Amino acid sequence: MLEDKLLMWKVKCGDSVALSDIYKKYIKDLLRIATILLNNVNDAEDAAHDVFVAFAQSAPRIKLRGSLKAYLCTCVANRARNKIRANKKHRTVTLDKTSPLVSRSRTPHEWLICSEELKQWSNAMAKLPYQQREVVILHLRAGMKFRPIASLQGVSVNTVRGRYRYGLDKLRSLLDGELKK
């Protein structure tokens, strides 16, 4: 948190290296969140990069009250919500249509197992209602508390807790059903 405040101060002073450091520090998390929310790698990349462009343009005017990561995750969630509204319907993309990730750290057999697990998890997440998916991802991946999520969604904290609980319950039932097949 202190490192983020220092980076923000440097960005406000016009330090492009600090902006690059923020990008490097958070881009993977933001891409993951956007990919899960949008269920489309290309749209997720667009959303995450649009957030950073807007962040760079408005950095001198930003007054952070919480963590920088939570702020950026909130921006990505808002961008994802706007993208879904613009599309008027939620499109899903199977992992077969996405470009494969290549790593030298795992064997092909390990990648096959991970790929299948990721496919099951991604399919289960896509079946959740968007509000539940957003709460689950922002809480688990972005580490956001329920109160800021409630503020973001414009609902009560109890509603967010319910969405989180129902989302996890549905994920459990969906994934248990997949594992028993």
Buried (B, 14 or more C-beta within 10 A) or exposed (E): EEEBEEBBEBBEEEEEEBBEBBBEBBBEBBBBBBBBBBBBBEBBBBBBBBBBEEBBEEBEEEEEEEBBBBBBBBBBBEBBBEBBEEEEEEEEBEBEEBEEEEEEEEEEEEBEEEBEEEBBBBBBBBEBEBBBBBBBBBBBBBEBEBEBBBEBBEBEBEBBBBBBEBBBEBBEEBBEEBEEE
